[in-house]
Amino acid sequence: METYKIRLWIMDLCSIYELQTLLARVEILGHKIRKSSSTALMDSCEIGKAV
């Protein structure tokens, strides 16, 4: 019974770790998307001024 509890605890730790990793990836991806979209927006503004 004890080994079962320990195994569950380890699985919980792993799932928390995976969740944090996933959230970090999503955050990085979101940041990249925001950065590229703001860059694209600035580029289109520059094009708009040039026209």
C-alpha positions as CSV (number, residue, x, y, z in Angstrom):
1,M,0.0,0.0,0.0
2,E,2.8,2.4,0.9
3,T,4.6,1.8,-2.5
4,Y,1.3,2.6,-4.2
5,K,1.1,6.0,-2.4
6,I,4.7,6.8,-3.2
7,R,4.1,5.9,-6.9
8,L,1.0,8.2,-6.9
9,W,3.0,11.0,-5.3
10,I,5.8,10.7,-7.9
11,M,3.2,10.7,-10.6
12,D,1.6,13.8,-9.2
13,L,5.1,15.5,-9.1
14,C,5.7,14.5,-12.7
15,S,2.3,15.8,-13.8
16,I,2.9,19.1,-12.0
17,Y,6.3,19.4,-13.6
18,E,4.8,18.6,-17.1
19,L,2.1,21.1,-16.5
20,Q,4.6,23.8,-15.6
21,T,6.7,22.9,-18.6
22,L,3.7,23.1,-20.8
23,L,2.6,26.5,-19.4
24,A,6.2,27.8,-19.9
25,R,6.1,26.6,-23.5
26,V,2.7,28.3,-24.1
27,E,4.0,31.5,-22.5
28,I,7.1,31.5,-24.6
29,L,5.0,30.8,-27.7
30,G,2.6,33.5,-26.8
31,H,5.4,35.9,-26.3
32,K,6.9,35.1,-29.7
33,I,3.5,35.5,-31.3
34,R,3.0,38.9,-29.6
35,K,6.5,40.0,-30.5
36,S,6.1,38.9,-34.2
37,S,2.6,40.4,-34.4
38,S,3.7,43.7,-33.0
39,T,6.7,43.7,-35.3
40,A,4.3,43.0,-38.2
41,L,2.1,45.8,-37.0
42,M,5.0,48.2,-36.9
43,D,6.1,47.1,-40.4
44,S,2.7,47.7,-41.8
45,C,2.6,51.1,-40.2
46,E,6.0,51.9,-41.8
47,I,4.6,50.7,-45.2
48,G,1.5,52.8,-44.6
49,K,3.6,55.9,-44.0
50,A,5.7,55.2,-47.1
51,V,2.7,54.9,-49.4
